[in-house]
């Protein structure tokens, strides 16, 4: 009996060491406190038939398991919410013709969309590639600011805002663009290493924080002035989310301000 228990304990330790959250020997990352709750969606010009083609392609890809495959690759979990319909392309009134399809992404939305060695990459970028391959379109990607979705769409600079973007509820209600989604929930949080003793916002007193240098990150921190006042030091980094987590993993800070989607990624890579 004792021998069996020992074997079970060894097996549990081996499984634990290979699970998401301990990749590369690191402890996992966990949320200390949530600052902002939001959803990611795609945005199209109102009435643009482009949305119908993209919708059909995503439904087919989801039915084929491609969306779950990408979600598991990037986040370690099937957390992306799209409808499934294997016949969605066949149900279209007209089939898609070859064209350029221009998407706008916010490259500060790691791991949804970002730049790596001068190339666009991320979950949303890979999904857009799969969609355009299915439709027979030529994908073009442009960098946009999250707050400029309406301007970019209405001016014709892009056909779709796609890539880690939480749309403005007031602009949606005003009909400035058509929302497709939401397809995943994303919180902006303060997070700590799993092995730390920082469990809630009261324990942030005297701690150091690393965060991106974007306006969105600063706005999120300012939603709770009490949290900001507890911190002994706040470091704003121009290197984005990956630099923030590098600070955390190397002990240069106690906590980071980050998206939960990034936490999913770093807990599995």
N, C-alpha and C positions, 0 to 999 in steps of 0.2 A: 504493500500500500504506500509506504513512504517513498519507495523507488518510483512509483507511478506519479506521485505528487511532484517529485523533483523533476521528472521529465516534463510534466505539464508546465511547471514554472519556467523551465528553460525555453520551452516552445513559446510561451507567452512573451518572454523577453526578446526572443528573436523576432517574433511578429511585430512587437512594439517598436523595435529598432528600425524596421523596414517600412513602417507605416508613414503616411503623410504627416508632416509636422516634425519629423526628425531627420529629414534628408540632409546628407552631408555631415551628420553628427550634431546638427543644431537641435535645440529644443524648439518646440512650436511657438507660434505667436498667438496671443489671445487678446480679446477686446477688454479694455479697462472701463471705458465709458463711451457711449454713443453721442455724437454731437449733432449729426444731420442724418435723416432718413430720406432716401430718394430712390427712384427707379430709372433704369436706362431704357430708352426707346429710340426708334428711328424716326426721322421726320422727312416728309415729302411736301412738295407744293400741293395745295388743295386741288383736287380733281385731276391730278397728273396720273395718267394710266400706267406710268412707270411703276407705281406702287403695286398695281395688280400683278404685274409680271414678277416683281421681287417677292411678293407674298406667295405666289404659286410656287416659285422656285424654292423658297425656304420650307414650305410645307412638304414638298417632295423630298428635299434633303433630310428633313426631320424624320419623315417616314422611312427613309433608307438608313437611318442611324447615324448620318454624318454629323448632325448637330450634337448628339450625345458624345460622339467620338471626340469632337473638338473640345467640348466642355470638360470631358474627363482629362484630356491632354493638358488643358490650361489650368483647370481648377480642382482636378481630382474628384469631381462630383458632377452629376447630371442636374445642374441647377438652372439651365437655360430653358425658358418657357416659350415655346412656339407651338402652333397647331401642326398636326400631321395630316397629310392627304397625298397618297401616292399618285392619285389621278388629277391633281390640281392643275398641272400644265395642260393636260388634255382638255380640261374644262374651260380653258380660256377661249374667248370669242375669236381672237386672232392670235396667231403664234408670233413670238418675238422675232424681230429682224435685227441683223447685226448693227451695232451702234456703239458709241462711246458712252460709258456710264461713269459719271463723276461723283465720287463720294467725298464728303468733308469729314475729317476726323480731328479730334483733339488729342495731340500726342502727349498730353500730360495725364492721360487716362490709362496708364499702365495697370494691368496687362491687356486691357481691351484694345488699345491702339497706342503705338509708340514708335520711335525711331531707333533702329539698331544698325550701326555702321552705315548710316545714310539710307537705310531701307525701312519702309513702313512694315510694321509687324504687330502681332497681337491677335487675340481671339476674333475680334470683329473684322480685322483685316483678312484673316484666313477664311472666315465665313463669307465675306464679300467676294473673295476669289472663287470660292466654290459656287456661289450664286451666279456670277457672271460666266463662269465656264459652262454651267448648265444652260444658261440663256443664250450663249453664243455671243456675248457682249465683250467689249474691250474695257477693262477696268482702269480708271484713272483716279488717283488719290490726291487730295489737297488738304493742307493743314488749315483748320479754322479755330476760332475761339468759341467756346460754348455759348457765350452770351450773344453771338452774332449769327445764330442759326437762321433766323428770319431774313436777315439782310443777305446772307449768302444764297439762300434758296430763291428769294424774290428777284434777286439780280441775275439769276441764271448761272452764277458761278459754280454751283453744284446741283446735282439732281437729288441728292439725299444726304442728310446729316446722319452719319453712321460711325460710331466709334466711341463708346463710353460717354454718352451725352445724356444728362438729365434735363429734359425739356422744361421750359418755363410754363407752369400751369396757366398763367394769365394769357400768354400768347396762344396756347392751345384753345382756351375758351373763346378767345377773340377770333379764332379761325385763321390765324396767320399761317399756319401750316397744318398738315395732316399727320397725326401721331400714329405710328405703327408699333404696337407693343402696349405696355412695357413687356420686356422679355427677361429681365432679371432685376432683383432688388439689390441695392448697394447702399450701405451706410458709410458715412465718414466718421471715423472713430479715433480714439487714442488707444494704442495697443502696446503691449509689453511682451517680453520673452516669456515663454511658458514656465521657465524655471525661476522667474523673479518672484518677489513677494509684494508685487503691486497688483492688487485685486480690484480696487475701486478708485473713484476720483478723490476720495479723502486721502488716499495713500500717495497722491501726486505731489504733496507738499515737499518742496525742496528738491524735486527731481528735474532732470534735464530732458527736453523734448527736441526731436529733429522733425522738420516738416518741409514740404515743398515750398518754393518761393512764389507760388501762384496766388492770385487774388482769391480764388475759391477756397484754398487752404486757410488763408487768414480769416476769411468770412466765417468758415466753419469753427475755428478756434474762438472767435469772438461771440459765438452764439451762447457761450457760457463763460461770462467774465470771471466767475468764481474759480473755474478750472485754470484759466490763464494766470490768475493772481497766485495760485498755489505753486506754480512752476518756478524754479529758481533760475532756469535758463531756457531760452527758446532759440534754436538755430535754424535759420531758413536756408535751404540748400537749393542751388540752381540745377543740380544733377538729377532732380526728379525723385521718383519713388524708390528706384534701385539704390540711389545714394543714401536715402534715409534709412533703408533697411540695412545697408552696409554699416552705417553708424551704429545701428542697434546691435547687430551681430558681433561687431568688434568692440563693443562696450564704450563707444564714444558718447552714447546717450542712454537714458533709462527707458524712454518711451518714444514712439513715433506717432504722428498724425497721418492716417492712411485710409484708403478705401478698403472695405471688406473684400472686394474682388482681388485686390493685391495680396491680402492676407491668405485667401484661398490659394493663390499662386505660390507664395513663398512657403506655405506649409507643405507643399507637395513637390518642391523642386530644390 
